[in-house]
């Protein structure tokens, strides 16, 4: 409901499956507004990545998040939303990774119930801890290559591993 209805096509959800929810949630001509720490793009990153991971597995969710940030690093203006900062964003990537890691735990029978209980009262801080929102934002492609080489570079993998460790130790994913 936070992203374009066509996103369900990628996640394996038929539009008809979400149509009733969408129509009930519509407020006038606008859908619901959700934010994490005052930003409306982070819930979109989180929700799409979660849907992709639940519907297709984490590999596609991971690839799509990284692709979107690489596309932003090359663009003068975000192709996805007016006003969305352009450039590679580790904060956006953290929102993606949080979404798909929560979805992975949600679809595992041994962790699903505990996670569902935690998600009933989840906060923005729990979904996307503060130190992950303070990551580099708006990195140009040239700067990304200088600092991190590329997606296969150990420097990039180390940065992503830091994000994942913070998420695993956080309130939502710790011992689900």
MDTraj code that builds the backbone (N, CA, C; nanometers):
import mdtraj as md
import numpy as np

residues = "UNK UNK UNK UNK UNK UNK UNK UNK UNK UNK UNK UNK UNK UNK UNK UNK UNK UNK UNK UNK UNK UNK UNK UNK UNK UNK UNK UNK UNK UNK UNK UNK UNK UNK UNK UNK UNK UNK UNK UNK UNK UNK UNK UNK UNK UNK UNK UNK UNK UNK UNK UNK UNK UNK UNK UNK UNK UNK UNK UNK UNK UNK UNK UNK UNK UNK UNK UNK UNK UNK UNK UNK UNK UNK UNK UNK UNK UNK UNK UNK UNK UNK UNK UNK UNK UNK UNK UNK UNK UNK UNK UNK UNK UNK UNK UNK UNK UNK UNK UNK UNK UNK UNK UNK UNK UNK UNK UNK UNK UNK UNK UNK UNK UNK UNK UNK UNK UNK UNK UNK UNK UNK UNK UNK UNK UNK UNK UNK UNK UNK UNK UNK UNK UNK UNK UNK UNK UNK UNK UNK UNK UNK UNK UNK UNK UNK UNK UNK UNK UNK UNK UNK UNK UNK UNK UNK UNK UNK UNK UNK UNK UNK UNK UNK UNK UNK UNK UNK UNK UNK UNK UNK UNK UNK UNK UNK".split()
xyz = np.array([
    [0.0813, -0.1195, 0.0000],
    [0.0000, 0.0000, 0.0000],
    [0.0855, 0.1257, 0.0000],
    [0.2116, 0.1130, 0.0361],
    [0.2986, 0.2297, 0.0406],
    [0.3664, 0.2571, -0.0924],
    [0.3723, 0.1568, -0.1763],
    [0.4391, 0.1714, -0.3052],
    [0.3381, 0.1499, -0.4168],
    [0.3787, 0.1738, -0.5371],
    [0.2932, 0.1574, -0.6530],
    [0.2336, 0.0174, -0.6560],
    [0.1072, 0.0068, -0.6913],
    [0.0405, -0.1242, -0.6919],
    [0.1076, -0.2241, -0.7852],
    [0.1811, -0.1765, -0.8828],
    [0.2517, -0.2666, -0.9736],
    [0.3678, -0.3388, -0.9055],
    [0.4106, -0.2885, -0.7891],
    [0.5187, -0.3546, -0.7159],
    [0.4799, -0.4960, -0.6779],
    [0.3525, -0.5192, -0.6585],
    [0.3062, -0.6538, -0.6270],
    [0.3362, -0.7528, -0.7369],
    [0.3439, -0.7034, -0.8605],
    [0.3786, -0.7920, -0.9719],
    [0.5177, -0.8520, -0.9504],
    [0.6101, -0.7717, -0.8989],
    [0.7452, -0.8204, -0.8694],
    [0.7457, -0.9137, -0.7492],
    [0.6636, -0.8819, -0.6506],
    [0.6637, -0.9582, -0.5261],
    [0.5775, -1.0831, -0.5330],
    [0.5093, -1.1026, -0.6436],
    [0.4283, -1.2221, -0.6581],
    [0.2886, -1.2089, -0.6007],
    [0.2419, -1.0864, -0.5823],
    [0.1086, -1.0619, -0.5300],
    [0.0211, -1.0072, -0.6417],
    [-0.0918, -1.0693, -0.6643],
    [-0.1845, -1.0204, -0.7665],
    [-0.2470, -0.8896, -0.7193],
    [-0.2673, -0.7960, -0.8099],
    [-0.3274, -0.6677, -0.7739],
    [-0.4635, -0.6862, -0.7081],
    [-0.5364, -0.7866, -0.7511],
    [-0.6682, -0.8118, -0.6922],
    [-0.6564, -0.8473, -0.5437],
    [-0.5443, -0.9081, -0.5047],
    [-0.5254, -0.9463, -0.3644],
    [-0.5150, -0.8251, -0.2715],
    [-0.4673, -0.7133, -0.3226],
    [-0.4509, -0.5949, -0.2388],
    [-0.5525, -0.4860, -0.2700],
    [-0.6369, -0.5066, -0.3694],
    [-0.7309, -0.4024, -0.4119],
    [-0.8270, -0.3613, -0.3011],
    [-0.8818, -0.4568, -0.2283],
    [-0.9779, -0.4239, -0.1223],
    [-0.9104, -0.3427, -0.0121],
    [-0.7901, -0.3820, 0.0257],
    [-0.7175, -0.3068, 0.1284],
    [-0.6862, -0.1663, 0.0805],
    [-0.6438, -0.1551, -0.0446],
    [-0.6123, -0.0234, -0.1001],
    [-0.7344, 0.0669, -0.1007],
    [-0.8496, 0.0139, -0.1391],
    [-0.9680, 0.0986, -0.1479],
    [-1.0146, 0.1422, -0.0086],
    [-1.0010, 0.0570, 0.0928],
    [-1.0381, 0.0959, 0.2286],
    [-0.9414, 0.1978, 0.2864],
    [-0.8152, 0.1901, 0.2473],
    [-0.7135, 0.2779, 0.3046],
    [-0.7056, 0.4138, 0.2365],
    [-0.7628, 0.4277, 0.1195],
    [-0.7525, 0.5542, 0.0468],
    [-0.8156, 0.6666, 0.1266],
    [-0.7471, 0.7752, 0.1346],
    [-0.7987, 0.8952, 0.1992],
    [-0.8166, 0.9979, 0.0883],
    [-0.9356, 1.0144, 0.0387],
    [-0.9560, 1.0992, -0.0780],
    [-0.8869, 1.0343, -0.1950],
    [-0.8061, 1.1081, -0.2661],
    [-0.7336, 1.0517, -0.3799],
    [-0.5931, 1.0077, -0.3419],
    [-0.5565, 1.0259, -0.2158],
    [-0.4225, 0.9893, -0.1713],
    [-0.4281, 0.8662, -0.0835],
    [-0.3250, 0.7849, -0.0919],
    [-0.3163, 0.6675, -0.0055],
    [-0.2673, 0.7082, 0.1318],
    [-0.2481, 0.6119, 0.2174],
    [-0.2009, 0.6433, 0.3531],
    [-0.0611, 0.7017, 0.3487],
    [-0.0326, 0.7887, 0.4426],
    [0.1001, 0.8473, 0.4517],
    [0.1692, 0.7843, 0.5710],
    [0.2797, 0.7215, 0.5452],
    [0.3586, 0.6603, 0.6518],
    [0.4978, 0.7215, 0.6461],
    [0.5569, 0.7400, 0.7609],
    [0.6929, 0.7923, 0.7659],
    [0.7742, 0.7130, 0.8673],
    [0.9014, 0.7121, 0.8474],
    [0.9975, 0.6667, 0.9468],
    [1.0891, 0.7854, 0.9687],
    [1.0854, 0.8360, 1.0899],
    [1.1671, 0.9528, 1.1253],
    [1.1390, 1.0725, 1.0346],
    [1.0121, 1.0874, 0.9965],
    [0.9704, 1.2012, 0.9163],
    [0.9947, 1.1873, 0.7670],
    [1.0497, 1.0773, 0.7236],
    [1.0753, 1.0573, 0.5805],
    [0.9790, 0.9544, 0.5242],
    [0.9147, 0.9888, 0.4147],
    [0.8178, 0.8972, 0.3544],
    [0.8837, 0.7958, 0.2614],
    [1.0093, 0.8170, 0.2227],
    [1.0742, 0.7209, 0.1339],
    [1.1224, 0.5969, 0.2085],
    [1.1557, 0.6065, 0.3364],
    [1.2052, 0.4888, 0.4077],
    [1.0986, 0.3811, 0.4265],
    [0.9732, 0.4155, 0.4581],
    [0.8726, 0.3081, 0.4614],
    [0.8528, 0.2423, 0.3250],
    [0.8696, 0.3186, 0.2173],
    [0.8581, 0.2608, 0.0829],
    [0.9706, 0.1613, 0.0588],
    [1.0926, 0.2003, 0.0933],
    [1.2065, 0.1090, 0.0795],
    [1.1806, -0.0180, 0.1611],
    [1.1403, 0.0017, 0.2866],
    [1.1190, -0.1097, 0.3787],
    [1.0105, -0.2032, 0.3265],
    [0.8956, -0.1465, 0.2903],
    [0.7803, -0.2281, 0.2500],
    [0.8058, -0.3029, 0.1197],
    [0.8653, -0.2361, 0.0214],
    [0.8911, -0.3038, -0.1053],
    [0.9918, -0.4166, -0.0865],
    [1.0956, -0.3914, -0.0110],
    [1.1956, -0.4958, 0.0127],
    [1.1360, -0.6125, 0.0893],
    [1.0507, -0.5838, 0.1867],
    [0.9844, -0.6905, 0.2613],
    [0.8947, -0.7722, 0.1695],
    [0.8182, -0.7053, 0.0851],
    [0.7286, -0.7763, -0.0073],
    [0.8081, -0.8617, -0.1053],
    [0.9168, -0.8070, -0.1586],
    [0.9998, -0.8835, -0.2512],
    [1.0595, -1.0059, -0.1829],
    [1.1093, -0.9880, -0.0618],
    [1.1706, -1.1004, 0.0096],
    [1.0683, -1.2072, 0.0438],
    [0.9499, -1.1656, 0.0871],
    [0.8463, -1.2630, 0.1219],
    [0.7955, -1.3357, -0.0017],
    [0.7862, -1.2642, -0.1138],
    [0.7308, -1.3235, -0.2350],
    [0.8304, -1.3969, -0.3211],
    [0.9556, -1.3514, -0.3233],
    [1.0529, -1.4087, -0.4158],
    [1.1842, -1.4502, -0.3507],
    [1.2072, -1.4086, -0.2298],
    [1.3327, -1.4394, -0.1621],
    [1.4208, -1.3163, -0.1502],
    [1.5207, -1.3272, -0.0671],
    [1.6021, -1.2099, -0.0358],
    [1.6952, -1.1672, -0.1484],
    [1.7310, -1.2561, -0.2388],
    [1.8270, -1.2190, -0.3440],
    [1.7724, -1.1089, -0.4331],
    [1.6476, -1.1196, -0.4754],
    [1.5889, -1.0149, -0.5594],
    [1.5737, -0.8863, -0.4795],
    [1.5297, -0.8957, -0.3553],
    [1.5131, -0.7762, -0.2722],
    [1.6471, -0.7048, -0.2548],
    [1.7511, -0.7811, -0.2289],
    [1.8839, -0.7227, -0.2120],
    [1.9310, -0.6567, -0.3413],
    [1.9163, -0.7256, -0.4520],
    [1.9601, -0.6722, -0.5811],
    [1.8836, -0.5456, -0.6185],
    [1.7530, -0.5453, -0.5948],
    [1.6728, -0.4273, -0.6294],
    [1.7127, -0.3065, -0.5453],
    [1.7364, -0.3273, -0.4164],
    [1.7791, -0.2162, -0.3308],
    [1.9117, -0.1583, -0.3748],
    [2.0059, -0.2454, -0.4046],
    [2.1370, -0.1985, -0.4493],
    [2.1269, -0.1312, -0.5857],
    [2.0480, -0.1877, -0.6763],
    [2.0310, -0.1280, -0.8086],
    [1.9722, 0.0119, -0.7970],
    [1.8712, 0.0281, -0.7126],
    [1.8059, 0.1577, -0.6983],
    [1.9065, 0.2616, -0.6499],
    [1.9911, 0.2240, -0.5551],
    [2.0899, 0.3193, -0.5051],
    [2.1967, 0.3495, -0.6101],
    [2.2377, 0.2491, -0.6863],
    [2.3332, 0.2763, -0.7948],
    [2.2710, 0.3684, -0.8994],
    [2.1437, 0.3472, -0.9312],
    [2.0745, 0.4359, -1.0261],
    [2.0707, 0.5777, -0.9713],
    [2.0445, 0.5919, -0.8419],
    [2.0427, 0.7247, -0.7801],
    [2.1806, 0.7899, -0.7851],
    [2.2877, 0.7090, -0.7773],
    [2.4223, 0.7660, -0.7777],
    [2.4580, 0.8263, -0.9135],
    [2.3877, 0.7846, -1.0162],
    [2.4145, 0.8347, -1.1516],
    [2.3182, 0.9454, -1.1942],
    [2.2080, 0.9606, -1.1218],
    [2.1020, 1.0524, -1.1653],
    [2.1202, 1.1915, -1.1062],
    [2.0768, 1.2911, -1.1835],
    [2.0738, 1.4275, -1.1325],
    [1.9495, 1.4481, -1.0480],
    [1.8438, 1.3748, -1.0787],
    [1.7179, 1.3775, -1.0038],
    [1.6697, 1.2348, -0.9910],
    [1.6188, 1.2009, -0.8748],
    [1.5660, 1.0672, -0.8551],
    [1.4588, 1.0377, -0.9583],
    [1.4656, 0.9195, -1.0174],
    [1.3647, 0.8793, -1.1140],
    [1.2395, 0.8263, -1.0458],
    [1.2435, 0.8120, -0.9155],
    [1.1338, 0.7477, -0.8446],
    [1.0443, 0.8439, -0.7700],
    [1.0955, 0.9566, -0.7260],
    [1.0121, 1.0516, -0.6535],
    [1.0745, 1.1896, -0.6580],
    [0.9939, 1.2880, -0.6926],
    [1.0401, 1.4260, -0.6901],
    [1.0772, 1.4598, -0.5460],
    [1.1917, 1.5197, -0.5279],
    [1.2363, 1.5567, -0.3948],
    [1.3143, 1.4485, -0.3228],
    [1.3124, 1.3261, -0.3753],
    [1.3909, 1.2189, -0.3148],
    [1.5370, 1.2501, -0.3455],
    [1.6220, 1.2538, -0.2418],
    [1.7612, 1.2894, -0.2692],
    [1.8247, 1.1926, -0.3673],
    [1.9056, 1.2469, -0.4544],
    [1.9752, 1.1632, -0.5492],
    [2.1107, 1.1246, -0.4904],
    [2.1707, 1.0226, -0.5441],
    [2.2979, 0.9728, -0.4936],
    [2.2774, 0.8445, -0.4169],
    [2.3840, 0.7657, -0.4054],
    [2.3784, 0.6399, -0.3318],
    [2.3572, 0.6715, -0.1847],
    [2.2633, 0.6031, -0.1223],
    [2.2310, 0.6286, 0.0173],
    [2.2387, 0.4995, 0.0983],
    [2.3316, 0.4958, 0.1934],
    [2.3382, 0.3804, 0.2829],
    [2.2208, 0.3803, 0.3800],
    [2.1613, 0.4955, 0.4062],
    [2.0415, 0.4998, 0.4905],
    [1.9251, 0.4326, 0.4181],
    [1.9084, 0.4619, 0.2891],
    [1.8046, 0.3948, 0.2103],
    [1.8315, 0.2445, 0.2038],
    [1.9566, 0.2087, 0.1828],
    [1.9937, 0.0671, 0.1756],
    [1.9652, -0.0028, 0.3089],
    [1.9863, 0.0673, 0.4197],
    [1.9556, 0.0100, 0.5508],
    [1.8053, -0.0149, 0.5644],
    [1.7225, 0.0759, 0.5138],
    [1.5770, 0.0560, 0.5172],
    [1.5392, -0.0656, 0.4333],
    [1.6026, -0.0806, 0.3165],
    [1.5789, -0.1988, 0.2325],
    [1.6145, -0.3265, 0.3086],
    [1.7324, -0.3280, 0.3662],
    [1.7817, -0.4486, 0.4322],
    [1.6989, -0.4812, 0.5556],
    [1.6531, -0.3811, 0.6269],
    [1.5652, -0.4045, 0.7404],
    [1.4364, -0.4713, 0.6942],
    [1.3783, -0.4189, 0.5868],
    [1.2537, -0.4763, 0.5353],
    [1.2681, -0.6211, 0.4954],
    [1.3718, -0.6519, 0.4200],
    [1.3782, -0.7907, 0.3747],
    [1.4279, -0.8854, 0.4822],
    [1.5047, -0.8375, 0.5774],
    [1.5444, -0.9266, 0.6866],
    [1.4271, -0.9565, 0.7790],
    [1.3418, -0.8588, 0.8028],
    [1.2210, -0.8834, 0.8813],
    [1.1307, -0.9811, 0.8068],
    [1.1166, -0.9645, 0.6765],
    [1.0330, -1.0554, 0.5972],
    [1.0882, -1.1975, 0.6014],
    [1.2190, -1.2124, 0.5946],
    [1.2789, -1.3457, 0.6018],
    [1.2426, -1.4134, 0.7341],
    [1.2500, -1.3392, 0.8429],
    [1.2140, -1.3963, 0.9730],
    [1.0643, -1.4231, 0.9813],
    [0.9852, -1.3403, 0.9150],
    [0.8394, -1.3547, 0.9209],
    [0.7900, -1.4791, 0.8480],
    [0.8597, -1.5237, 0.7470],
    [0.8144, -1.6404, 0.6718],
    [0.8707, -1.7721, 0.7250],
    [0.9615, -1.7649, 0.8208],
    [1.0138, -1.8878, 0.8826],
    [0.9202, -1.9313, 0.9949],
    [0.8658, -2.0518, 0.9869],
    [0.7710, -2.0974, 1.0894],
    [0.8234, -2.0856, 1.2327],
    [0.9520, -2.1086, 1.2512],
    [1.0077, -2.1068, 1.3865],
    [1.0223, -1.9666, 1.4452],
    [1.0153, -1.8619, 1.3639],
    [1.0301, -1.7253, 1.4145],
    [0.9077, -1.6374, 1.3866],
    [0.8143, -1.6868, 1.3082],
    [0.7013, -1.6043, 1.2636],
    [0.6176, -1.5496, 1.3791],
    [0.5796, -1.6321, 1.4757],
    [0.4918, -1.5874, 1.5835],
    [0.5586, -1.4826, 1.6724],
    [0.6826, -1.5076, 1.7101],
    [0.7539, -1.4115, 1.7943],
    [0.7702, -1.2786, 1.7215],
    [0.8014, -1.2841, 1.5929],
    [0.8178, -1.1615, 1.5159],
    [0.6844, -1.0881, 1.5029],
    [0.5764, -1.1597, 1.4765],
    [0.4444, -1.0965, 1.4667],
    [0.4107, -1.0233, 1.5961],
    [0.4424, -1.0827, 1.7094],
    [0.4170, -1.0173, 1.8382],
    [0.4989, -0.8903, 1.8536],
    [0.6238, -0.8934, 1.8110],
    [0.7087, -0.7741, 1.8192],
    [0.6580, -0.6641, 1.7262],
    [0.6142, -0.7021, 1.6078],
    [0.5716, -0.6027, 1.5093],
    [0.4422, -0.5328, 1.5491],
    [0.3658, -0.5894, 1.6405],
    [0.2415, -0.5246, 1.6848],
    [0.2671, -0.3899, 1.7512],
    [0.3832, -0.3739, 1.8101],
    [0.4125, -0.2484, 1.8801],
    [0.5463, -0.1888, 1.8370],
    [0.5838, -0.2158, 1.7158],
    [0.7143, -0.1711, 1.6672],
    [0.7178, -0.0182, 1.6535],
    [0.8360, 0.0356, 1.6750],
    [0.8580, 0.1798, 1.6582],
    [0.9501, 0.2038, 1.5392],
    [0.9549, 0.3286, 1.4958],
    [1.0482, 0.3643, 1.3884],
    [1.1914, 0.3311, 1.4278],
    [1.2247, 0.3568, 1.5536],
    [1.3594, 0.3288, 1.6024],
    [1.3922, 0.1801, 1.5896],
    [1.2931, 0.0961, 1.6162],
    [1.3172, -0.0479, 1.6080],
    [1.3333, -0.0932, 1.4631],
    [1.2547, -0.0373, 1.3722],
    [1.2645, -0.0762, 1.2311],
    [1.3916, -0.0246, 1.1657],
    [1.4298, 0.0959, 1.2022],
    [1.5466, 0.1590, 1.1401],
    [1.6211, 0.2390, 1.2472],
    [1.7132, 0.1720, 1.3177],
    [1.7845, 0.2387, 1.4267],
    [1.8548, 0.3668, 1.3820],
    [1.8631, 0.4601, 1.4744],
    [1.9192, 0.5930, 1.4457],
    [2.0543, 0.5877, 1.3778],
    [2.1445, 0.5025, 1.4274],
    [2.2782, 0.5023, 1.3678],
    [2.2768, 0.4564, 1.2221],
    [2.1711, 0.3881, 1.1783],
    [2.1611, 0.3508, 1.0368],
    [2.1061, 0.4645, 0.9512],
    [2.0345, 0.5562, 1.0124],
    [1.9815, 0.6699, 0.9355],
    [2.0854, 0.7803, 0.9214],
    [2.1937, 0.7690, 0.9943],
    [2.3008, 0.8688, 0.9863],
    [2.4118, 0.8256, 0.8909],
    [2.3844, 0.7256, 0.8088],
    [2.4837, 0.6770, 0.7126],
    [2.4981, 0.7760, 0.5975],
    [2.6003, 0.7556, 0.5181],
    [2.6225, 0.8437, 0.4034],
    [2.4988, 0.8462, 0.3144],
    [2.4667, 0.9638, 0.2686],
    [2.3490, 0.9857, 0.1854],
    [2.3916, 1.0745, 0.0685],
    [2.3389, 1.0499, -0.0491],
    [2.3666, 1.1362, -0.1634],
    [2.5063, 1.1230, -0.2214],
    [2.5606, 1.0032, -0.2209],
    [2.6961, 0.9814, -0.2725],
    [2.6904, 0.9683, -0.4245],
    [2.7688, 1.0482, -0.4931],
    [2.7751, 1.0387, -0.6393],
    [2.8396, 0.9064, -0.6785],
    [2.8224, 0.8688, -0.8040],
    [2.8829, 0.7452, -0.8519],
    [3.0351, 0.7502, -0.8386],
    [3.0952, 0.8619, -0.8759],
    [3.2416, 0.8731, -0.8676],
    [3.2893, 0.8581, -0.7231],
    [3.2170, 0.9199, -0.6294],
    [3.2544, 0.9104, -0.4886],
    [3.2316, 0.7690, -0.4348],
    [3.1218, 0.7058, -0.4778],
    [3.0951, 0.5676, -0.4364],
    [3.2088, 0.4762, -0.4824],
    [3.2491, 0.4901, -0.6076],
    [3.3577, 0.4072, -0.6617],
    [3.4872, 0.4344, -0.5859],
    [3.5156, 0.5612, -0.5554],
    [3.6380, 0.5954, -0.4826],
    [3.6385, 0.5324, -0.3429],
    [3.5260, 0.5412, -0.2717],
    [3.5205, 0.4916, -0.1338],
    [3.4982, 0.3410, -0.1232],
    [3.4125, 0.2875, -0.2122],
    [3.3663, 0.1493, -0.1948],
    [3.3940, 0.0586, -0.3138],
    [3.4530, 0.1111, -0.4203],
    [3.4887, 0.0306, -0.5362],
    [3.3694, -0.0101, -0.6192],
    [3.2853, -0.0930, -0.5671],
    [3.1673, -0.1426, -0.6369],
    [3.0961, -0.2415, -0.5471],
    [2.9906, -0.3009, -0.5979],
    [2.9101, -0.3909, -0.5166],
    [2.9834, -0.5195, -0.4788],
    [3.0867, -0.5558, -0.5534],
    [3.1624, -0.6771, -0.5229],
    [3.2867, -0.6485, -0.4384],
    [3.3117, -0.5218, -0.4089],
    [3.4323, -0.4811, -0.3370],
    [3.4207, -0.5126, -0.1868],
    [3.5271, -0.5596, -0.1250],
    [3.5243, -0.5879, 0.0190],
    [3.4874, -0.4665, 0.1047],
    [3.5222, -0.3455, 0.0577],
    [3.4865, -0.2256, 0.1352],
    [3.3351, -0.2075, 0.1402],
    [3.2664, -0.2340, 0.0285],
    [3.1211, -0.2267, 0.0252],
    [3.0621, -0.3369, 0.1128],
    [3.1132, -0.4579, 0.0995],
    [3.0633, -0.5699, 0.1798],
    [3.0802, -0.5427, 0.3294],
    [3.1909, -0.4794, 0.3671],
    [3.2137, -0.4477, 0.5084],
    [3.1107, -0.3460, 0.5578],
    [3.0787, -0.2495, 0.4745],
    [2.9789, -0.1480, 0.5123],
    [2.8420, -0.2119, 0.5274],
    [2.8060, -0.3000, 0.4363],
    [2.6774, -0.3698, 0.4427],
    [2.6745, -0.4629, 0.5645],
    [2.7858, -0.5262, 0.5946],
    [2.7927, -0.6143, 0.7117],
    [2.7687, -0.5352, 0.8402],
    [2.8158, -0.4110, 0.8454],
    [2.7895, -0.3257, 0.9617],
    [2.6398, -0.2983, 0.9762],
    [2.5746, -0.2701, 0.8651],
    [2.4296, -0.2467, 0.8663],
    [2.3584, -0.3715, 0.9170],
    [2.3928, -0.4857, 0.8604],
    [2.3275, -0.6112, 0.8986],
    [2.3491, -0.6443, 1.0461],
    [2.4685, -0.6203, 1.0967],
    [2.4964, -0.6483, 1.2377],
    [2.4101, -0.5603, 1.3278],
    [2.3960, -0.4344, 1.2924],
    [2.3112, -0.3439, 1.3705],
    [2.1670, -0.3914, 1.3690],
    [2.1196, -0.4357, 1.2536],
    [1.9819, -0.4845, 1.2443],
    [1.9624, -0.6126, 1.3253],
    [2.0574, -0.7056, 1.3169],
    [2.0463, -0.8322, 1.3913],
    [2.0468, -0.8106, 1.5414],
    [2.1180, -0.7090, 1.5866],
    [2.1257, -0.6810, 1.7309],
    [2.0100, -0.5916, 1.7775],
    [1.9309, -0.5440, 1.6837],
    [1.8215, -0.4528, 1.7179],
    [1.7022, -0.5237, 1.7800],
    [1.6113, -0.4451, 1.8265],
    [1.4930, -0.4927, 1.8988],
    [1.4064, -0.5888, 1.8177],
    [1.3934, -0.5668, 1.6884],
    [1.3023, -0.6493, 1.6077],
    [1.3614, -0.7851, 1.5746],
    [1.4865, -0.7905, 1.5328],
    [1.5448, -0.9154, 1.4837],
    [1.6251, -0.9937, 1.5863],
    [1.6555, -0.9349, 1.6987],
    [1.7347, -1.0051, 1.7995],
    [1.6537, -1.1220, 1.8543],
    [1.7028, -1.2429, 1.8383],
    [1.6378, -1.3659, 1.8882],
    [1.4877, -1.3678, 1.8632],
    [1.4441, -1.3614, 1.7361],
    [1.2986, -1.3552, 1.7120],
    [1.2212, -1.4771, 1.7541],
])
top = md.Topology()
chain = top.add_chain()
for i, resn in enumerate(residues, 1):
    res = top.add_residue(resn, chain, resSeq=i)
    for name in ("N", "CA", "C"):
        top.add_atom(name, md.element.get_by_symbol(name[0]), res)
traj = md.Trajectory(xyz[None], top)
